[in-house]
Amino acid sequence: MAALLSRPGINYLTVLAQLALLGVAGGFFVVPVNALIQQQPRPEEKGRAIAVANLLSFVGVALQPLAQYAMMRLGHPNPSRVFVIAAAMTLLMGIILARMLPELWPRTLDWTRLRPRATL
């Protein structure tokens, strides 16, 4: 979805719709990861695992100004390039997660089917 936002000449309503779809796509990325983080650890380590995951998420948010500064120093890319960079980074992270956690992807499909035993 981020790569679609990089197309030149799209109008305001298209950008709004694609940003909404980007949020939905982000949910399909993050919900299974969070479910796995909550289910995988032993009960005595579950709180620690969730805390570390939250810490890493907020460190990433806190480092965003540094990434933005670096992009500006590398030639101040236009917004379409920023969306392409975001799409490439998301694809790279998806590949890394697929290799590290092969059990994550069947779980993603279970979540989308909303089986009776599944909870959100």
N, C-alpha and C positions, 0 to 999 in steps of 0.2 A: 504494500500500500504506500509506503514511503517513496518507493521508486516511481509510482504513478504520479505522485505530487511533484515530481521533478520536471514534468512535461511543460514546455513553454506555452504561454497563451491560454491557459485555462481560466475560466471565469470564477467569480466569487462563489456562486452556488456549488460549482463542481468542487472547489477547494473545501467548502464546508462539508459536503457529502463525503469526500475522500478522507478528511480529518476524522469524521465520525467513524468511518470504516476502519481507519487506522487504529482508533481506540478499541474497536471490537476485535481486530486482529491482535492487538497487544494483549487483550484478555485471553485469547486462545494461546498465547505464548506464556503468559505469567501464571495463569491459574493452575495448569498442570505442574509447573515447577514448584509453586507454593504448596500444592497438595502433596507432592512427593517429599518436600522438606518436612511437612508435618507428619507424614506417615512412615518414612524410612527410619529415623533414629529410634534407639531404644527409649522406653518411657523416661528413664532417669536422665537422658541427654536431650530430650525433645526441646525443652525450653532454651537450652544453650544453642542448639542448632537454629531455632527460629530467631533468636537474638542475633546470632552471627549473620544470618541471611538479611535481616533488617539493617544491621550495621553496614554491610557491604552495599546494600541498596542506597542508603543515605550517603555513604562515602562517594558513590557514583554520582549522586545528585550534587553533592558539594564540589566535586571536581569538574562539573560542567563549565563553570566560568573559565577554568584553565583550558579546557578543550576549545571553547569559543575564542579565547585569546590566541591560542595557537593557530586556529583557522584564519583569524584575522591577520596574523603575522605572515601566513603563507600565501597571502594574496587576496584576502577578504572575499571568499567565494560568494557567489550569489545564492539566494535561497534554494534554487533547484539543485545546486551542487551539495548543499548541506543535506537535503533529503536523500540524495544518492549516497552520500557518505553514511547516513543513518541506516539506509537500506542495506548497504554492504556490511556494516558492523552487525546488524541484526542477523543477516544471513550467516555470517561467520560464527556468531554466538550459537545459532541454531545447529550448525554443523558440529561445533565443539560439544554442545550438550548431547547431540545424537550419538556421538562417539563415547562420551563419558557415561551417559545414562541411557542405555538402550531400552530400559523398561519404561522410560518416560513417554515414548510415542504411542504404545498401545494404550497407556493410561489416558492420553489425550483423546484417543478415539472413544474410549469408554465414557469420558466426560461429555463428549458431544452427542452420544446416543442417549444419555440420561437414563440409564438402566434403573430399574426399581431399587437396586441396592446402592446406587450411587447417591451421594449427597453433595450439595453445593456449599 
